[in-house]
Amino acid sequence: MLVDVRTLVGGWVGRVAVRRLRRKGIDLSRVAFLPEPTKVPLQRIGSDPIPRIAEIRRSSPLSRLPVPFVDFRVWLLTGYPESRAVLTDRDSYSNDIRHLFNGDGPATSDDIGGLGFTDPPLHTRLRKIVTPEFTMRRLARLEPVIEGIVDDHLDEMEVLGSPVDLAKHLAFPVPFQTICALLGLDYDDRDGFSKLGSARFDAMGGGGAAFGAMSEQREFLFDAIARQRQDPGPGLLGQIIRDQGDAISDVDLAGLADGVFTGGFETTAGMIALGTVVLLRDPEHAALVRDGSRDEVDRVVDELLRYLSVVQLAFPRFAKQDMELFGQQIRKGDVLLTSLSGANRDVASAGADPEGFDPFRVPLSAHLAFGHGIHRCIGAELARIELRTVFPRLLRRFPDLALAKPEEELNFRRLSFVYGVDDLPVRF
């Protein structure tokens, strides 16, 4: 079976998929994770989706993806209004992936946790548990913590001297430490977990590597939950355990923690690194962030989110019945994938020059960088807080900040569900 890697939250799901393929005579470790035509929504040229995405959108906002090894059809949405409509419709589509594993190995209805892979009423119950921690009032208490984290890492960069790897010393540790503080996890495990986070979204290493990374992350979270069960800490995990007790299973709690972690770490790290690259292209844009008002910085951050769309695909949606959709015949069980980077470059949303970065843009509609509907990223506001904290502080501390190598020579990830760079050398 081949599904969006974000649906394979835990190693238990990965192992089921591997066994099913092996029974068909397919060794997943030797198979490219995605065949060439299916790589299109993950491919980029620098910060931009490949031109093929725009070509597909102009031809048809809903097109078939030729995905092997599966007994259902996969469709790609690239148009903004069409993507928004599908992401909003909770009656015609399901996010629940458990039907894919029924009767196959240990995966049952109790084995898959998390928000992105469930439907109401379970989704409603789980989201209600974590929503209070992501209100603006609660998040406001984190702002001084985030400011301190950012300043500490800027201090470290200054001590290390120029040139320095901004990805390693700022983009990755800031969101990681923030999520650790939020969840109540041990920050000392950051190096190993950081590498696993990158590997699980990388389609270049084959399915075996991605599954292995997810399995190790799962064990990390279960170990943390076991410790929290014994002695609940002050973070989100400890608070949920105190409030819910045995009413929430370790699987559901690990799923929630995994969603918060992977949704708030790798994604924000990619935004910090790539956002810095974009801002350094134009001194006026950098100055706007360095010297601008809170509203101006917020506007720049919002345009960076739209323009970069580091999460390239939304959670997959499964058709509940046969239907005609945007001129295509959809069968019950078909999978619909939304190209968030494609939809956000649609003139129907962005307005004029959707392929360009314009911090003064007046968009026609809100972007989909955080998804849409009931599965919209619950940590969206936390990400905004981190970004509007990092960029001004970075550019004020190092007003002459510049890339230490040409942008076209940066190590952009070649094929990743969460886009980014593995290192970002800068000088100051």
C-alpha positions in Angstrom: 0.0 0.0 0.0 1.2 3.5 -0.8 -0.3 6.5 0.9 0.8 9.9 1.9 3.6 9.5 4.4 1.8 11.9 6.9 -0.9 9.2 7.2 1.7 6.7 8.4 1.9 8.3 11.8 3.3 5.4 13.7 5.5 2.4 13.1 2.5 0.1 13.7 0.9 1.5 10.5 4.2 1.3 8.6 4.7 -2.3 9.5 1.2 -3.2 8.3 1.9 -1.5 4.9 5.2 -3.2 4.5 3.7 -6.7 5.2 1.0 -6.1 2.7 3.5 -5.2 0.0 5.7 -8.1 0.8 2.8 -10.5 0.4 2.5 -9.1 -3.1 6.2 -9.8 -3.7 7.3 -6.2 -3.3 10.2 -5.3 -1.1 9.4 -1.7 0.0 13.0 -1.1 1.0 14.0 -1.5 -2.7 11.1 0.4 -4.2 11.3 4.2 -4.9 8.8 5.6 -2.4 6.9 7.3 -5.3 7.0 6.6 -9.0 8.2 9.4 -11.2 4.7 10.8 -12.4 3.6 10.8 -8.7 6.5 13.0 -7.6 5.1 16.1 -9.2 3.4 17.6 -6.2 6.6 17.2 -4.1 9.0 18.6 -6.6 10.3 22.1 -6.6 12.8 24.5 -8.1 14.2 26.4 -5.2 11.3 27.8 -3.3 8.8 27.4 -6.2 6.6 24.4 -7.2 7.7 23.0 -10.6 5.9 24.7 -13.5 4.0 21.4 -14.1 1.8 22.1 -11.2 0.5 25.3 -12.8 0.1 23.5 -16.1 -2.0 20.8 -14.4 -4.1 23.5 -12.7 -4.8 25.3 -15.9 -5.8 22.0 -17.6 -7.9 20.6 -14.8 -8.0 21.5 -11.1 -8.6 17.8 -10.4 -6.4 15.3 -12.1 -5.5 11.6 -11.7 -2.2 10.5 -10.2 -0.8 7.2 -11.5 0.0 5.5 -8.2 1.0 1.8 -8.3 0.5 -1.0 -5.7 -2.9 0.3 -4.5 -6.4 -0.9 -5.2 -7.9 2.6 -5.3 -7.4 5.6 -7.5 -5.6 8.8 -6.3 -6.6 12.3 -7.5 -4.6 15.6 -7.1 -6.4 18.9 -6.4 -4.4 21.9 -7.6 -7.1 24.6 -7.8 -7.8 26.9 -4.8 -11.7 26.9 -4.9 -11.8 23.2 -5.6 -9.3 22.4 -2.8 -11.1 24.5 -0.3 -14.5 22.9 -1.2 -13.1 19.3 -0.7 -11.3 20.2 2.6 -14.5 21.8 3.9 -16.9 19.0 3.0 -17.1 16.7 6.0 -20.1 14.7 4.6 -18.7 13.5 1.3 -15.2 12.6 2.5 -13.4 10.8 5.3 -10.0 11.2 6.9 -10.1 7.9 8.7 -7.4 5.6 7.4 -8.2 2.6 9.6 -10.3 0.9 6.9 -7.1 0.4 5.0 -5.7 -2.0 7.6 -8.7 -3.9 8.9 -8.0 -7.6 9.1 -4.3 -7.1 8.3 -1.9 -7.5 11.1 -2.3 -5.8 14.5 -3.9 -2.5 13.2 -7.4 -2.2 14.6 -9.7 0.7 15.4 -7.8 1.2 18.6 -4.3 1.3 17.0 -4.3 4.7 15.2 -4.3 7.9 17.1 -4.1 11.5 16.2 -6.4 14.3 14.8 -5.5 14.2 11.1 -6.6 10.6 10.6 -10.0 10.5 12.3 -13.5 11.7 11.7 -16.2 13.0 14.1 -17.1 12.1 16.7 -13.7 10.8 17.7 -12.0 13.7 16.0 -14.2 16.1 17.9 -13.4 14.5 21.2 -9.7 14.5 20.6 -9.5 18.0 19.3 -11.5 19.3 22.3 -8.8 17.9 24.6 -6.0 19.9 23.0 -7.9 23.0 21.8 -7.7 24.9 25.1 -3.9 24.9 25.0 -3.9 26.6 21.6 -6.2 29.5 22.3 -4.7 33.0 21.8 -4.9 33.6 25.6 -3.0 30.4 26.4 -0.4 30.9 23.7 0.2 34.5 24.8 1.8 33.0 27.9 4.3 31.2 25.7 5.5 34.4 23.9 8.1 35.3 26.6 9.3 31.7 26.5 9.7 31.8 22.7 11.4 35.2 22.9 13.9 33.7 25.3 14.5 30.6 23.2 15.1 32.7 20.1 17.5 35.1 21.9 19.5 32.2 23.4 20.1 30.7 19.9 20.9 34.1 18.4 23.5 34.5 21.2 24.9 31.1 20.3 25.2 32.1 16.6 27.0 35.3 17.6 29.5 33.3 19.8 30.1 30.8 17.0 30.8 33.6 14.6 30.4 34.0 10.9 29.7 31.9 8.8 27.3 29.8 10.7 24.6 27.2 9.8 21.3 29.0 10.5 19.3 25.8 10.0 21.2 23.9 12.7 21.6 26.8 15.2 18.2 28.6 14.8 15.6 27.2 12.4 15.5 23.7 13.9 16.2 24.2 17.6 13.7 27.1 18.1 10.5 25.2 17.2 11.9 22.0 18.7 12.5 23.6 22.0 9.2 25.4 21.8 7.3 22.2 21.3 9.2 20.4 24.0 8.2 23.2 26.4 4.6 23.0 25.3 4.3 19.2 25.6 6.6 18.8 28.6 9.2 16.7 26.8 12.9 16.4 27.5 14.9 18.8 25.3 18.1 16.7 25.7 16.8 14.3 23.1 16.7 17.0 20.4 19.5 15.8 18.1 18.2 12.3 17.5 14.6 13.4 17.2 15.5 16.1 14.8 17.0 13.7 12.4 14.0 11.3 12.6 11.7 14.2 11.9 13.4 15.0 8.6 13.7 11.3 7.6 10.0 10.6 8.1 8.9 13.2 5.5 11.6 12.4 3.0 10.5 10.3 0.1 14.1 10.0 -1.3 15.2 7.2 1.1 12.5 4.7 0.2 9.6 3.5 2.3 11.7 1.5 4.7 13.6 4.5 5.9 10.5 6.6 6.4 8.8 3.8 8.3 11.8 3.2 10.4 12.0 6.9 11.4 8.3 6.9 12.3 8.6 3.8 14.3 11.5 5.3 16.4 9.6 8.5 16.9 6.6 6.5 18.1 8.7 4.7 20.6 10.2 8.0 21.8 6.7 9.3 22.4 5.4 6.2 24.1 8.4 6.2 26.5 7.7 9.9 27.3 4.0 9.1 27.9 4.9 6.2 30.2 7.1 8.6 32.3 4.3 11.2 32.4 1.8 8.6 33.5 4.0 8.0 36.5 4.7 11.6 37.2 2.6 14.1 35.1 4.6 17.2 34.4 3.6 20.8 33.8 3.3 20.5 30.0 0.4 19.6 27.8 1.0 15.8 28.1 0.9 16.0 31.9 -2.2 18.2 31.9 -4.1 15.8 29.6 -3.1 12.9 31.8 -4.3 14.7 34.9 -7.6 15.7 33.2 -8.4 12.5 31.4 -6.6 9.8 33.3 -7.3 6.4 31.8 -10.1 7.8 29.7 -7.5 8.6 27.0 -5.4 5.7 25.7 -1.7 5.8 25.2 -2.3 5.4 21.4 -4.6 8.4 21.2 -2.3 10.5 23.5 0.8 9.5 21.4 -1.2 10.4 18.3 -2.0 13.8 19.7 1.6 14.4 20.8 2.9 13.2 17.4 0.5 15.6 15.6 1.6 18.5 17.7 5.2 17.6 17.4 5.5 16.9 13.7 3.0 19.6 12.8 4.8 22.2 14.8 8.5 21.3 14.5 9.6 20.3 11.0 7.1 22.6 9.4 8.1 25.7 11.4 11.8 24.8 11.0 11.3 24.8 7.2 9.5 28.1 7.3 12.2 29.8 9.4 15.0 28.6 7.1 13.2 29.2 3.8 11.6 32.4 5.0 15.1 33.8 5.8 16.2 32.9 2.2 13.3 34.8 0.7 13.7 37.9 2.9 17.4 38.1 2.1 16.6 38.4 -1.6 15.3 42.0 -1.2 16.8 44.5 1.3 13.4 46.3 1.4 11.6 43.2 2.5 14.2 42.5 5.1 14.0 46.1 6.3 10.2 45.9 6.5 10.5 42.9 8.9 13.4 44.4 10.9 11.9 47.9 11.4 8.2 47.4 10.7 5.2 47.4 13.0 3.6 44.3 14.4 0.9 44.5 11.6 3.6 44.8 8.9 5.5 41.8 10.2 2.3 39.8 10.4 1.6 40.7 6.8 5.0 39.5 5.7 4.7 36.3 7.7 1.3 35.6 6.1 2.7 36.1 2.6 5.7 33.8 3.4 3.3 31.1 4.6 1.3 31.4 1.3 4.3 31.7 -1.0 6.4 28.9 0.6 3.6 26.4 1.6 6.2 24.1 3.2 3.5 21.4 3.9 3.0 20.4 0.3 0.0 18.0 0.6 -3.0 18.1 2.9 -4.2 15.0 4.8 -5.7 12.6 2.3 -9.5 12.5 2.0 -11.4 9.3 1.0 -14.6 9.6 -1.0 -17.5 8.1 0.9 -19.5 7.5 -2.3 -19.4 7.6 -6.1 -19.8 11.2 -7.3 -19.0 13.5 -10.2 -16.5 16.1 -9.0 -15.2 19.0 -11.2 -15.8 17.0 -14.3 -14.3 13.8 -13.1 -16.0 10.5 -12.0 -14.9 9.7 -8.4 -15.5 6.3 -7.0 -16.2 5.4 -3.4 -12.8 4.8 -1.7 -10.8 7.0 -4.1 -8.2 9.2 -2.4 -8.1 13.0 -3.0 -4.8 14.8 -2.2 -4.7 18.5 -2.1 -1.6 20.3 -3.3 -1.4 23.1 -0.8 1.5 24.7 -2.7 -0.5 24.5 -5.9 -3.7 25.9 -4.5 -1.9 28.8 -2.8 -0.3 29.8 -6.2 -3.8 29.9 -7.8 -4.8 33.4 -9.0 -8.3 32.7 -7.6 -6.8 33.0 -4.1 -3.6 35.1 -4.4 -4.8 37.6 -7.0 -2.2 39.2 -9.3 1.2 37.5 -9.8 0.5 34.4 -7.7 3.9 33.0 -8.4 5.7 36.0 -6.9 6.5 37.0 -3.3 4.7 40.3 -2.4 4.4 41.3 1.2 2.0 44.1 0.2 -0.3 41.6 -1.6 -4.1 42.0 -1.0 -5.2 38.4 -1.5 -8.7 37.5 -2.7 -9.0 34.7 -0.2 -7.2 33.3 2.8 -4.4 30.9 1.9 -4.4 27.2 2.7 -0.9 26.8 4.2 -2.4 25.4 7.4 -5.1 23.4 5.6 -8.8 24.1 5.9 -11.9 22.8 7.6 -12.0 20.7 10.7 -8.5 19.4 10.0 -6.9 22.8 9.8 -3.6 22.8 11.7 -4.4 23.3 15.4 -1.0 24.9 16.0 -1.4 27.6 13.3 -1.3 30.5 15.7 1.7 29.0 17.6 3.6 28.9 14.3 2.7 32.5 13.5 4.0 33.6 17.0 7.3 31.8 16.4 7.8 33.3 12.9 6.9 36.9 13.9 9.3 36.5 16.8 12.3 34.9 14.9 12.5 37.1 11.8 12.6 40.6 13.4 15.0 39.5 16.1 17.3 37.7 13.6 17.5 40.7 11.3 17.9 43.2 14.1 20.7 41.2 15.7 22.5 40.7 12.3 21.4 43.6 10.1 24.0 42.7 7.5 22.9 39.0 7.4 23.5 37.3 4.0 23.7 33.9 2.5 27.2 32.4 2.6 26.6 30.6 -0.8 24.3 31.4 -3.8 20.7 30.5 -3.3 20.8 28.1 -6.2 23.6 26.1 -4.5 21.6 25.5 -1.3 20.7 21.9 -0.3 17.0 22.0 -0.9 15.2 18.8 -0.1 14.6 17.1 -3.4 11.4 15.1 -2.5 9.8 15.8 0.9 6.3 16.2 2.1 7.5 19.0 4.3 9.8 21.2 2.2 13.0 22.8 3.5 16.8 22.9 3.4 19.1 20.6 5.4 21.6 23.4 6.1 21.7 27.1 5.6 25.1 28.8 5.8 24.9 32.5 6.5 27.5 35.2 7.2 27.2 38.4 9.2 
